[in-house]
């Protein structure tokens, strides 16, 4: 059992070290429309103290910081945090949301973008912690990429299985996670990121080139329904797709 735990820890560290090197080069991660939609959903105030769960390289924290009093970025990977560029009202802490140090009801807002698909175990516990650390009346802004339709969900899972161990959500799954933790007035907004480069995603993924090629060919040789639902455009050396991002807002 000890050997299995150590093997998992070593795998996680290697995975995030690899991801950290090129993460900021991802087109979707820095997409202005997506960031603006995410920030707008939070209805941030200059008196807010915010927790950014799974902050990674701090992209969301940097986008939110001009609108709030203080933001704390939380991430379990020190390699990701090395790229977060601390300054001003931003603070970063190496910690897993499932094992936080915070007392009840300390934050006005909690943000969490593209994190929960990496939580393979105790996802509800992670959401319960987000709820617990919020003040009464506080908001959580929670976002994940989702398949554009249920029709292509099986293809989505097949593609991402080559990339990493992860969970695939639909919008209703995200809303259900929040509901089970006690969130009220749950709403879901959709941000479509138009003509996103599959090549950019793969080149900044840290994956071996052979795996990148397999994933690229799954797009290029996909069935017509897949290309239709993703509004895919094929160019000489790339595939451009519309990515669907669900932004879910809940109140404590």
ABEGO torsion letter per residue (X at the ends): XAAAAAAAAAAAAAAAAAAAAAAAABAAAABAAAAAAAAAAAGBBAABBBBBBGAEAGAAAAAAAAABABBBBBBABAAAAAAAGBBEABBBBBBBAABBABBBGABABBBBBGAAAABABGAAAAAAAAAAABBBGBBBBBBBBBBABAAAAAAAAAAAAAABBBBBBBAAAAAAAAAAAGBBGBBBBBBBBBGBBAAAAAAAAGBBAAAAAAAAAAAAABBAAAAAAAGBBBBAABBBBBBBBBBBBBBX
